[in-house]
Amino acid sequence: MMSYRLKRHRKRAHKSDGHLALIPFIDMMTIMVVFLLVHTADTDILPNTKSIQIPQSVAEKRPHETVVVMVTRDSIYVDGQLVGKVSDAERSDALVIEPVKVALKSAADRMLQYTARQDIAEREVTIMGDKSLPYGLVKKLMATCTEADYGKVSLAVVEKERAAAPAGA
């Protein structure tokens, strides 16, 4: 026969009232937040659009923040602002697309760092267009960017998956 006191002690010891240890959960949440903060810095800076299929490349250098000229099938945008139509730019005989040039100059004043404003060779612009874009239009866009005092013109590409080396090689 067990004493009443011993029964009460066992009952209390085996009682499950749903008590949760919060300290381990807080620790795990802290670790997850730090992990997400560290790994979100590895994202692309270029805007994403479904109407453009960007060409692929094996380049390993990651993009950084620049003025972006985005060309869809029918429109031209500078930093997300509509500046013209592709059909107008293709029909024009001029090598420089004036509305794009004006938008690029205003974007340089608004966005670029002070040092890049002073040194034209340090100004950067990225042209983001569909891989089926006609070369004549790309040439006009590049000429417009250099005419708008941008020293570095880049083309946006998607990094191509490299084939893994064979195990025997």
Backbone torsions as a table, in degrees:
resi	resn	phi	psi	omega
1	MET	NA	129.2	-178.4
2	MET	-91.4	144.6	-179.7
3	SER	-73.8	157.6	-179.8
4	TYR	-62.2	-38.6	-179.1
5	ARG	-64.4	-42.3	179.0
6	LEU	-66.8	-38.5	177.2
7	LYS	-63.9	-44.1	178.9
8	ARG	-63.1	-39.5	178.6
9	HIS	-64.4	-44.4	179.7
10	ARG	-66.5	-38.1	179.1
11	LYS	-63.8	-41.9	178.6
12	ARG	-67.5	-38.0	-177.6
13	ALA	-69.6	-33.6	-177.3
14	HIS	-98.1	6.6	-178.0
15	LYS	-74.2	129.5	176.9
16	SER	-114.3	105.0	-178.0
17	ASP	-105.1	17.1	177.4
18	GLY	80.2	22.8	-179.6
19	HIS	-70.3	126.0	179.5
20	LEU	-109.8	140.0	174.8
21	ALA	-85.6	109.3	-174.8
22	LEU	-79.5	-26.3	-176.3
23	ILE	-60.2	-46.1	177.3
24	PRO	-62.6	-35.5	177.9
25	PHE	-66.8	-40.8	177.6
26	ILE	-63.7	-41.4	177.8
27	ASP	-61.1	-43.8	-179.9
28	MET	-66.0	-39.9	178.3
29	MET	-64.4	-39.5	177.5
30	THR	-62.7	-44.0	178.6
31	ILE	-62.7	-42.0	179.7
32	MET	-65.5	-40.4	179.4
33	VAL	-64.2	-44.6	178.8
34	VAL	-62.8	-43.3	178.9
35	PHE	-59.5	-46.3	-179.1
36	LEU	-66.9	-38.1	177.8
37	LEU	-64.1	-40.6	-179.5
38	VAL	-68.3	-40.9	-173.8
39	HIS	-88.3	-9.6	175.6
40	THR	-81.6	-13.0	178.0
41	ALA	-74.1	-8.4	-177.2
42	ASP	-95.8	22.8	-178.3
43	THR	-91.1	162.7	178.3
44	ASP	-73.6	147.4	-179.6
45	ILE	-92.9	-22.5	-177.5
46	LEU	-69.1	143.3	176.7
47	PRO	-67.6	150.3	-177.9
48	ASN	-109.1	135.5	176.8
49	THR	-139.9	146.1	-178.6
50	LYS	-81.8	-15.6	-176.5
51	SER	-87.1	-0.4	-179.9
52	ILE	-122.7	130.8	173.6
53	GLN	-105.8	104.8	-174.3
54	ILE	-76.7	140.2	177.3
55	PRO	-65.8	161.0	-179.1
56	GLN	-100.4	155.5	-179.0
57	SER	-149.1	163.5	175.6
58	VAL	-102.9	12.0	179.4
59	ALA	-64.8	140.8	-177.3
60	GLU	-103.4	-11.7	-177.9
61	LYS	-75.3	129.2	-178.4
62	ARG	-81.7	146.9	178.3
63	PRO	-74.0	156.2	172.1
64	HIS	-127.9	176.7	-170.5
65	GLU	-66.6	122.7	177.6
66	THR	-141.4	176.1	171.2
67	VAL	-75.5	133.9	-176.3
68	VAL	-113.2	125.4	171.9
69	VAL	-101.6	113.4	-177.3
70	MET	-108.3	129.5	-178.0
71	VAL	-118.9	117.0	174.7
72	THR	-96.2	-170.5	-178.8
73	ARG	-64.7	-28.8	-175.7
74	ASP	-129.8	-5.1	-175.9
75	SER	-135.9	156.8	175.6
76	ILE	-120.4	129.3	-179.3
77	TYR	-121.3	143.9	171.0
78	VAL	-119.7	115.8	-176.2
79	ASP	51.0	42.9	175.9
80	GLY	84.2	-5.2	179.6
81	GLN	-98.8	128.5	178.7
82	LEU	-66.0	125.9	179.9
83	VAL	-121.1	-13.5	-179.9
84	GLY	179.5	176.8	179.8
85	LYS	-106.2	145.3	178.8
86	VAL	-64.6	-38.9	-178.4
87	SER	-62.6	-39.8	177.4
88	ASP	-64.5	-40.8	-179.3
89	ALA	-67.8	-38.2	180.0
90	GLU	-71.0	-34.8	-179.8
91	ARG	-74.2	-25.0	-177.2
92	SER	-68.9	139.7	177.4
93	ASP	-85.0	-17.2	-178.3
94	ALA	-70.1	147.7	179.8
95	LEU	-78.5	-24.1	-178.2
96	VAL	-106.9	133.0	177.5
97	ILE	-92.5	105.5	-171.3
98	GLU	-59.6	-46.3	179.8
99	PRO	-60.8	-35.5	178.3
100	VAL	-68.9	-40.4	179.5
101	LYS	-61.2	-45.6	179.6
102	VAL	-62.4	-43.8	-180.0
103	ALA	-65.3	-37.8	178.6
104	LEU	-65.8	-41.4	178.8
105	LYS	-63.5	-41.7	179.7
106	SER	-70.6	-34.0	177.4
107	ALA	-67.3	-35.1	178.5
108	ALA	-65.3	-41.8	179.9
109	ASP	-68.1	-34.5	-175.1
110	ARG	-83.3	-37.4	-165.9
111	MET	-108.8	-40.3	-170.6
112	LEU	-72.2	156.3	-179.7
113	GLN	-67.7	162.6	-177.6
114	TYR	-60.2	-41.5	-178.8
115	THR	-65.1	-37.2	179.6
116	ALA	-70.8	-26.0	176.5
117	ARG	-68.5	-34.5	-178.3
118	GLN	-77.7	-41.5	-174.8
119	ASP	-105.8	108.7	-177.1
120	ILE	-62.7	-33.8	-178.8
121	ALA	-64.4	-21.4	-178.6
122	GLU	-92.4	-9.6	178.9
123	ARG	-70.6	135.7	-177.5
124	GLU	-125.2	143.1	175.3
125	VAL	-137.7	144.4	178.1
126	THR	-117.4	127.0	176.4
127	ILE	-96.6	121.8	-178.5
128	MET	-118.3	110.7	-177.8
129	GLY	-143.3	166.9	178.4
130	ASP	-64.5	147.5	-177.7
131	LYS	-68.2	-15.0	178.3
132	SER	-92.8	10.2	179.7
133	LEU	-61.8	134.9	179.4
134	PRO	-64.8	143.2	-177.6
135	TYR	-61.4	-35.2	-179.7
136	GLY	-60.3	-38.5	178.7
137	LEU	-71.1	-40.2	177.3
138	VAL	-62.1	-40.4	178.3
139	LYS	-62.5	-43.6	177.8
140	LYS	-62.9	-41.8	178.9
141	LEU	-63.9	-41.8	178.9
142	MET	-65.9	-40.7	177.7
143	ALA	-65.1	-38.2	178.2
144	THR	-64.5	-41.5	179.6
145	CYS	-63.6	-43.6	179.0
146	THR	-70.1	-32.3	177.2
147	GLU	-69.1	-27.5	178.5
148	ALA	-87.2	18.2	175.3
149	ASP	68.8	40.4	172.7
150	TYR	-105.7	124.5	-176.7
151	GLY	-84.8	-27.0	-177.9
152	LYS	-121.9	119.4	179.2
153	VAL	-115.3	123.7	179.9
154	SER	-117.6	153.8	174.9
155	LEU	-109.1	130.9	-180.0
156	ALA	-74.5	132.4	177.9
157	VAL	-137.6	162.7	174.9
158	VAL	-103.3	134.8	-178.6
159	GLU	-67.0	127.2	-178.7
160	LYS	-77.9	142.5	176.0
161	GLU	-69.7	127.2	178.3
162	ARG	-86.3	141.1	178.7
163	ALA	-71.6	137.3	179.4
164	ALA	-71.0	144.3	-179.9
165	ALA	-68.3	140.5	178.8
166	PRO	-61.0	150.1	-176.4
167	ALA	-63.9	-32.5	-177.2
168	GLY	-82.6	-10.9	-175.1
169	ALA	-86.6	NA	NA
